[in-house]
Amino acid sequence: MTEEKVILVNERDEPIGLMPKLEAHEKAVLHRAFSVFILNDKKEVMLQQRAHQKYHSPLLWTNTCCSHQREGETNIQAGKRRLIEEMGFSADLKELFHFIYKAPFDNGLTEHELDHVMIGYYNGEPIINHEEVEDWKWMSIEAIRTDMQQHPELYTVWFKIIFQKFYHFLESHVV
């Protein structure tokens, strides 16, 4: 199986090429990514715990799902595809905003992403893909904020950035 490629972009989110995912993380090259937040009608966010075998950030809690767009795929198409692949359900998604971040990891890899943040709504239980997801839970926005302050080491870098800088977007988009 060939390694998945990421879409390299400039700071205006204009595609400038493709690169194997691992190489992009080794070289810290800016590439397109997305993060999906699913909320329920109780104003809770569905979190996932990344699978123990992930090559970075294993067993850390994060937003419902995240990944990289494929060539020719819209942000919404990519978010819907990955939601099914990781969490086993489909939901309508809306893009809220995007931002750029750069985060080095202890293993020598670096996430340097232009991250498109999307939101959707769902009230059921996921059917998680254990190759991607270790566990999941619903948490209120306030409970996430409190737990993240007390235990920041339990959460992914990008989730902490999104949540700390942009949680008001989540609060204003509850059902």
DOZA-477529 format. One record per atom (N, C-alpha, C): x, y, z; residue in three letters. Coordinates in steps of 0.02 Angstrom, whole numbers, plus 50000, padded with zeros to 5 digits. Layout:
N
XYZALA/...
***
This chain:
175
500424994150000MET/500005000050000MET/500445006250000MET/500295011049957THR/500685017149954THR/500485021750010THR/500975025550034GLU/500845030150089GLU/500395035850065GLU/499945037850108GLU/499495043350092GLU/499895049750086GLU/499685053950038LYS/500025060350027LYS/499595065950055LYS/499925071150079VAL/499585077150103VAL/499665082650051VAL/499205087450054ILE/499215093150008ILE/499625098750040ILE/500195100350009LEU/500595105950033LEU/500255112450012LEU/500245117350057VAL/499925123750043VAL/500365129450065VAL/500205135350038ASN/500525141450065ASN/500065144250119ASN/500235149850147GLU/499855152650203GLU/499165155150182GLU/499035155650116ARG/498375157450090ARG/497965151350073ARG/498195145450093ASP/497865139050080ASP/497835137350006ASP/498315139749968GLU/498355137949897GLU/498815131849890GLU/498575126649856PRO/498985120549848PRO/499625121949809PRO/500175119149834ILE/500815120049799ILE/501165113449785ILE/500835107849802GLY/501135101349787GLY/500865096049834GLY/501125089949824LEU/500955084249866LEU/501585081349896LEU/501525078149954MET/502095074949987MET/501835069250029MET/502215063750033PRO/502005058450079PRO/501925061250150PRO/501405058850184LYS/501225061550250LYS/501805061350300LYS/502155055750305LEU/502695055250354LEU/503265060150337LEU/503425060750273GLU/503945065450252GLU/503755072650270GLU/503125074450260ALA/502895081250277ALA/502975082550351ALA/502845077350392HIS/502925078250464HIS/503665078150485HIS/504075074650448GLU/504795074650463GLU/505105081350445GLU/504885084450390LYS/505165090650365LYS/504795096950391LYS/504255095950427ALA/503855101450455ALA/503595106150400ALA/503365103250345VAL/503115107150289VAL/502375108650300VAL/502175114850285LEU/501475116850294LEU/501035112850246LEU/500515109850275HIS/500045105950235HIS/499335106750262HIS/498855104950219ARG/498145105750235ARG/497915099950279ARG/497505101650328ALA/497215096750374ALA/496525099050395ALA/496175094850432PHE/495525096750458PHE/495405093550526PHE/494965096850564SER/494755094350630SER/494005094850633SER/493675089250650VAL/492945089050655VAL/492735088750728VAL/492255092850745PHE/491955092950812PHE/491225090950804PHE/491015085550837ILE/490315083550837ILE/490015085250905ILE/489445088650904LEU/489085090350965LEU/488415086850965LEU/488155085651025ASN/487485082751030ASN/486995087951056ASN/486365085951064ASP/485855090751086ASP/485895092451160ASP/486365089151196LYS/486495090951267LYS/487065095951272LYS/487295098551216LYS/487845103451212LYS/488515100251233LYS/488585093851219GLU/489205090251234GLU/489595089151169GLU/490255088651176VAL/490705087251120VAL/490915079951124VAL/490895076551067MET/491135069651064MET/491895069851056MET/492255067151106LEU/492985066751103LEU/493195059651086LEU/493765059151054GLN/494065052551043GLN/494745052351076GLN/494925046351098GLN/495605045051122GLN/495965041651065GLN/496515044451044ARG/496885041650987ARG/497145034651004ARG/497155030350954ALA/497365023450964ALA/498085023050989ALA/498235017851027HIS/498895017151058HIS/499445016251006HIS/499285013950945GLN/499805012750895GLN/499925018650848GLN/499595024350860LYS/499715030250817LYS/500445032550824LYS/500725034950769TYR/501445036750770TYR/501585043350804TYR/501075047350817HIS/501175052950863HIS/500525053950903HIS/500605056550962SER/500045058051007SER/499605052051024SER/499905046151033PRO/499485040351050PRO/499165041151119PRO/498565038751124LEU/498165038551186LEU/497975045451213LEU/498095050751173LEU/497885057451195LEU/497165058651172LEU/496805062551211TRP/496125064451194TRP/496135070351146TRP/495645070351101THR/495615075551049THR/494905076351025THR/494815080650976ASN/494155081650946ASN/493915075250912ASN/493295075350888THR/492965069250864THR/493365065650811THR/493635069150763CYS/494095066050714CYS/494485071450679CYS/495045069450650CYS/495455074050613CYS/495895070150564CYS/496115073450513SER/496545070150464SER/496765075250412SER/496905072750352HIS/497135076850297HIS/496685075850236HIS/496555081250201GLN/496185080850139GLN/496585077150087GLN/496245073750042ARG/496575070549985ARG/496515075149924ARG/496955074249877GLU/496935078249816GLU/496245077649784GLU/495955083449767GLY/495305083649734GLY/494715083249781GLY/494835082849846GLU/494305082149895GLU/494175088849929GLU/493545090849937THR/493395096949974THR/493495095650049THR/493525101050087ASN/493605100250159ASN/493025096350189ASN/492415097850168ILE/491825094450194ILE/491825087050174ILE/491995085650111GLN/492035078550090GLN/492545074750131GLN/493115077850144ALA/493645074650184ALA/493405073450255ALA/493085078350285GLY/492835077650353GLY/492325072150359GLY/491865071750311LYS/491355066450312LYS/491665059650302LYS/492145059050256ARG/492485052650244ARG/492825050250307ARG/493195054750339ARG/493575052650398ARG/493135051250458ARG/492575054750464LEU/492105053550518LEU/491845046250513LEU/491685044150452ILE/491465037250442ILE/492035032350455ILE/492635033850430GLU/493205029350438GLU/493415028450510GLU/493405033850549GLU/493635033450618GLU/493075031850668GLU/492495034950659MET/491975034650709MET/491355030650688MET/491315028850624GLY/490785024350601GLY/490095027550593GLY/490065034150586PHE/489415037250572PHE/489515043350527PHE/488965045650500SER/488965051350455SER/488575057050486SER/488785063150471ALA/488425069150494ALA/488555074750445ALA/488075079250439ASP/488185085250400ASP/488695089550436ASP/489155092550398LEU/489685096650427LEU/489665103750400LEU/489885108450441LYS/489945115450420LYS/490635117750441LYS/490985121050395GLU/491645123650412GLU/491555130250450GLU/491925130850506LEU/491885136750548LEU/492445141650534LEU/493065139350530PHE/493645143650520PHE/494245139150506PHE/494815142350491HIS/495445138650485HIS/495995142850517HIS/496535139450535PHE/497105142750566PHE/497725138650552PHE/498305141650563ILE/498945138350552ILE/499275137250620ILE/499555131350630TYR/499935130050690TYR/500535125650673TYR/501035125950716LYS/501635121850709LYS/501805118950778LYS/501855112350782ALA/501975109150846ALA/502455103350838ALA/503055103950867PRO/503535098350865PRO/503355093050918PRO/503505086750902PHE/503395081250948PHE/504055078250971PHE/504035074651026ASP/504635071551054ASP/504975066551006ASP/504595063750960ASN/504865058650914ASN/505205061650853ASN/505285068250851GLY/505625071450795GLY/505165073750740GLY/504535071950743LEU/504055074150693LEU/503755080950714LEU/503505084550664THR/503195091050677THR/502545091650637THR/502025093550671GLU/501405095350637GLU/501455102750618GLU/501395104150554HIS/501365111050530HIS/500785111350482HIS/500205113350509GLU/499595112450471GLU/499185118850465GLU/498845119350409LEU/498315124150399LEU/497685120050411LEU/497405120750470ASP/496875116350495ASP/496195119550485ASP/495755116050448HIS/495065118250437HIS/494625115050491HIS/494305119050531VAL/493905116550586VAL/493165116450565VAL/492865110450574MET/492175109350554MET/491755106950613MET/491105108150609ILE/490655106050662ILE/490065102350632ILE/489805097550670GLY/489215093750650GLY/488845091550712GLY/488275088450702TYR/487845086450758TYR/487645079150751TYR/487635075650807TYR/487475068550808TYR/487305066650880TYR/486805062350889ASN/486595060550957ASN/486695053150973ASN/486955049250927GLY/487035042150939GLY/487715040350967GLY/487845033950967GLU/488495031350988GLU/488895029550925GLU/489545031050925PRO/489955029150867PRO/490115021750868PRO/490325019250810ILE/490605012550804ILE/491325013650785ILE/491765014050836ILE/492445016350825ILE/492875011150789ILE/493335013750749ASN/493835009750714ASN/494445009250761ASN/494565003450789HIS/495085002650840HIS/495795003450813HIS/495885003750747GLU/496545005350720GLU/496685012750727GLU/496165016750734GLU/496235024050739GLU/496055026850807GLU/495575023650840VAL/495275026350900VAL/495295021250956VAL/495555023251014GLU/495585018851073GLU/494925018951111GLU/494635025051119ASP/494035025851158ASP/493695032351138ASP/493105033651166TRP/492745039851151TRP/492315041551212TRP/492085047851214LYS/491625050051266LYS/491315056751247LYS/490745058151277TRP/490435064751272TRP/490665068851332TRP/490825075251321MET/490995079751376MET/490705086651361MET/490475090051413SER/490245096951405SER/490845101451390SER/490695107051360ILE/491235111851344ILE/491575114151408ILE/491185115351461GLU/491475117551524GLU/491895112051556GLU/491665105751553ALA/492055100251581ALA/492715099351544ALA/492705100351478ILE/493335099851439ILE/493805105351461ILE/493545111451466ARG/493965117151486ARG/494295115851554ARG/493905113451602THR/494165112051669THR/494685106451668THR/494525100951634ASP/494985095251632ASP/495625097051596ASP/495565101051543MET/496155103051505MET/496615107451548MET/496335111551591GLN/496735115751636GLN/497095111351688GLN/496745106251712GLN/497035101951764GLN/497495096651736GLN/497365094351675HIS/497755088751646HIS/497915090151572HIS/498285095451557PRO/498425097051486PRO/498805091551450PRO/499175087451486GLU/499575082151455GLU/499145076551425GLU/498495076551440LEU/498045071351415LEU/497745072951347LEU/497895079051320TYR/497575081351259TYR/498085082751203TYR/497855081951141THR/498305083351084THR/498445090851080THR/499015092451050VAL/499225099351041VAL/498705103351003VAL/498475100750946TRP/498015104550904TRP/497345105550939TRP/497115100650977PHE/496485101351012PHE/496545106751065PHE/497095107051101LYS/497195112251151LYS/497195119151118LYS/497525119751060ILE/497545126251025ILE/496845128251004ILE/496495123750971ILE/495815125350947ILE/495375127151006ILE/495395123051057PHE/494935124051113PHE/495085130551150PHE/495715131851164GLN/495895137851202GLN/495775144251163GLN/495895144051099LYS/495825150151059LYS/495135151051030LYS/494775145551018PHE/494165145950978PHE/493565142551010PHE/493585141151076TYR/493015137651106TYR/492365141551100TYR/492415148251095HIS/491805152351088HIS/491425150651023HIS/491795148150971PHE/491455145950910PHE/491025139750927PHE/491295135350968LEU/490905129350987LEU/490305131351029LEU/490415135851077GLU/489865137951121GLU/489305141251081GLU/489475145051030SER/488965148550991SER/488625144050939SER/488885138050928HIS/488585133450879HIS/488245127450910HIS/488085127850974VAL/487725122251004VAL/487005122350981VAL/486705116450980VAL/486015115750954VAL/485515119550997VAL/
***
